[in-house]
């Protein structure tokens, strides 16, 4: 089981959309890539999980907050057929998306903000 802590409802919606929405069918396979601090975990890297449902637990939503935990539980599966999986965000995608390092830095206060720009995934190959 992997938990994703979402600090706002927009992020929670994007996590839920990883396995599709009523308007958009997606292969219910989530690719989990561990960070450097988690490399000691004994799981294949990357790990592909077949996830049919993502349970959402509201941390403070009932009191007007936006914090949730998205609980993903699945079974390890083979990587999906090429073309069925959303491309991973790469350094090349980031590089072609910003004219300069100054522009990139002005739009992203923290590295984690840039690492979550999944809308840029595939930009280098477009």
C-alpha positions as CSV (number, residue, x, y, z in Angstrom):
1,X,0.0,0.0,0.0
2,X,1.2,3.5,-0.9
3,X,-0.2,6.6,0.7
4,X,0.0,9.9,-1.1
5,X,-0.6,13.0,1.1
6,X,-2.4,15.7,-0.8
7,X,-2.3,19.2,0.7
8,X,-5.1,20.5,-1.5
9,X,-8.2,19.2,-3.4
10,X,-6.7,19.8,-6.8
11,X,-3.8,17.5,-6.0
12,X,-6.2,14.9,-4.6
13,X,-8.2,15.1,-7.9
14,X,-5.1,14.6,-9.9
15,X,-4.1,11.5,-7.9
16,X,-7.6,10.1,-8.3
17,X,-7.3,10.7,-12.0
18,X,-4.3,8.4,-12.3
19,X,-6.5,5.5,-12.9
20,X,-9.0,7.3,-15.0
21,X,-12.1,9.5,-14.7
22,X,-15.7,9.0,-15.9
23,X,-14.7,11.0,-19.0
24,X,-11.3,9.5,-19.6
25,X,-10.5,5.8,-19.6
26,X,-7.0,4.9,-18.5
27,X,-5.2,1.7,-17.9
28,X,-5.4,1.2,-14.1
29,X,-1.6,0.8,-13.7
30,X,0.3,3.2,-11.6
31,X,4.1,3.5,-11.9
32,X,5.8,4.0,-8.5
33,X,9.3,5.5,-8.6
34,X,11.0,5.7,-5.3
35,X,13.1,8.7,-4.3
36,X,16.7,8.5,-3.1
37,X,15.6,8.4,0.5
38,X,13.4,5.4,-0.1
39,X,15.9,3.4,-2.2
40,X,16.5,1.0,0.6
41,X,12.9,-0.3,0.4
42,X,12.8,-3.8,-1.1
43,X,10.6,-3.2,-4.1
44,X,11.3,-3.3,-7.8
45,X,12.2,0.0,-9.3
46,X,10.1,1.2,-11.0
47,X,7.2,-0.7,-9.5
48,X,4.1,-1.1,-11.6
49,X,0.9,-1.6,-9.6
50,X,-2.5,-2.6,-10.8
51,X,-4.8,-0.2,-8.8
52,X,-8.5,-0.5,-9.3
53,X,-9.5,2.0,-6.6
54,X,-7.8,4.8,-4.7
55,X,-9.4,5.3,-1.3
56,X,-9.5,9.0,-0.2
57,X,-9.3,9.8,3.5
58,X,-10.2,13.3,4.5
59,X,-7.7,14.6,7.1
60,X,-9.3,18.0,7.8
61,X,-11.9,18.3,4.9
62,X,-14.9,18.2,7.2
63,X,-13.6,21.3,9.0
64,X,-13.0,23.3,5.9
65,X,-9.4,22.1,5.2
66,X,-8.1,20.5,2.0
67,X,-5.7,17.8,3.3
68,X,-6.4,14.3,2.2
69,X,-4.6,11.0,2.1
70,X,-4.9,8.9,-1.1
71,X,-4.5,5.2,-0.2
72,X,-3.3,3.1,-3.2
73,X,-3.4,-0.6,-2.8
74,X,-2.6,-2.9,-5.7
75,X,-0.8,-5.9,-7.0
76,X,2.5,-5.9,-8.9
77,X,1.9,-6.2,-12.6
78,X,4.0,-6.2,-15.8
79,X,4.6,-2.8,-17.3
80,X,1.8,-1.9,-19.7
81,X,2.2,-2.1,-23.4
82,X,4.1,1.0,-24.7
83,X,1.8,3.8,-25.7
84,X,-0.8,2.9,-23.0
85,X,1.2,4.5,-20.1
86,X,1.5,8.3,-19.4
87,X,5.1,9.2,-20.2
88,X,7.4,10.0,-17.2
89,X,8.5,13.5,-16.6
90,X,12.1,13.8,-17.7
91,X,14.8,16.4,-17.4
92,X,14.6,16.8,-21.2
93,X,10.8,17.6,-20.9
94,X,11.7,20.3,-18.3
95,X,14.5,21.7,-20.4
96,X,12.4,22.2,-23.6
97,X,9.6,23.8,-21.6
98,X,11.5,26.8,-20.2
99,X,13.6,29.3,-22.1
100,X,16.1,29.8,-19.3
101,X,16.9,28.6,-15.8
102,X,15.9,32.0,-14.4
103,X,12.4,31.5,-15.9
104,X,12.1,28.0,-14.5
105,X,13.2,29.1,-11.0
106,X,10.9,32.1,-11.0
107,X,7.9,29.8,-11.5
108,X,8.9,27.1,-9.0
109,X,9.9,28.0,-5.5
110,X,10.8,24.5,-4.6
111,X,12.2,21.6,-6.5
112,X,9.3,19.4,-5.5
113,X,7.0,21.9,-7.3
114,X,8.9,21.3,-10.5
115,X,9.0,17.6,-10.0
116,X,5.2,17.6,-9.9
117,X,4.7,19.3,-13.3
118,X,3.4,16.2,-14.9
119,X,1.7,18.4,-17.5
120,X,5.1,18.8,-19.0
121,X,5.7,15.0,-19.5
122,X,6.4,14.1,-23.1
123,X,7.2,17.7,-24.1
124,X,10.7,16.8,-25.3
125,X,9.3,14.2,-27.8
126,X,6.5,16.5,-29.0
